[in-house]
Amino acid sequence: MICNAIIARCRAYIDGPKIFAFIQNEEPKEADDKLTLALDVCSKFKDAYFEYKAKAKNQWKITTNALFMRLDQFSERCQDIMHLTSTIIQFNKLQKIDIGNTKGKTLSATVIQIFDEFLKAVTKFTSVEYDIMNIERREFEEDF
């Protein structure tokens, strides 16, 4: 129940529509920062659990895999989305590249074409009809 409460609070703090809004407003770094904080909360909770379990001299007979299954899935989803936002940050740099030299015009056009294709893929991904932070939605893996 505690893991579910942590997931719910993290999703209230940063959900799919908020992430997409940051991406569309060209602020993927903001989404990345919020996802980092959500991951940090999940990690600190697990750290606290293992610290107190060790203090109890392993008298707790709970299988940690079952205990943290949903929290681990949520953390993995956050990491996947962080990968997307960091990729967007990197690809946004292509927008400003201008290559010189004799083949510069051709190479610049190729970079712009790559950037445009990437933007189309991001636009397609951000048009999904579900909350990407909802770990129950399995179509995320295919869309991602």
C-alpha positions, -999 to +999 in steps of 0.1 A: +000+000+000+029+024+007+044+017-027+010+024-043+008+057-023+043+067-034+034+060-071+002+080-067+020+110-052+047+109-079+020+107-106+002+137-091+035+156-092+044+146-128+020+128-151+019+122-188+000+153-198+024+175-178+054+157-195+039+163-229+032+199-220+068+204-211+079+188-244+055+208-265+066+240-247+102+231-255+110+225-218+120+189-217+146+197-191+118+206-166+102+172-172+136+155-168+141+173-135+107+162-122+112+126-132+146+127-115+129+138-083+102+111-086+129+084-091+148+098-061+117+095-039+113+058-050+149+051-044+150+067-009+120+047+002+136+014-009+168+025+008+149+032+041+132-002+039+165-021+035+181+000+063+153-009+088+152-045+076+189-048+083+184-032+118+157-058+124+184-085+117+164-099+088+134-109+110+111-095+083+100-125+062+087-105+032+098-112-003+113-080-016+106-088-052+069-090-045+070-060-022+086-036-047+073-050-080+050-021-088+075+005-075+102-010-097+079-010-127+071+027-120+108+035-116+116+018-149+088+038-166+103+070-152+137+060-166+123+052-200+106+086-201+138+103-189+156+086-218+130+102-241+134+137-225+172+135-226+171+125-262+148+154-270+172+177-253+201+164-274+181+164-307+170+200-300+206+210-304+204+198-341+180+226-347+207+252-344+235+234-363+249+251-395+277+232-411+302+251-432+327+240-459+320+229-494+295+202-485+281+222-456+248+231-473+241+194-481+252+182-446+231+209-430+201+199-450+206+163-439+208+173-403+176+193-406+159+163-422+170+141-393+157+167-369+123+169-387+119+131-387+127+131-350+101+158-344+075+138-362+082+107-341+080+128-309+047+144-321+033+109-328+043+097-294+029+127-275-004+122-292-012+089-274-045+088-256-034+075-222-012+086-193+023+074-200+030+073-163+003+047-157+022+014-154-010-005-161-010+007-197+011-019-214+009-003-249+035+022-237+063-003-245+051-006-281+046+032-285+079+040-268 
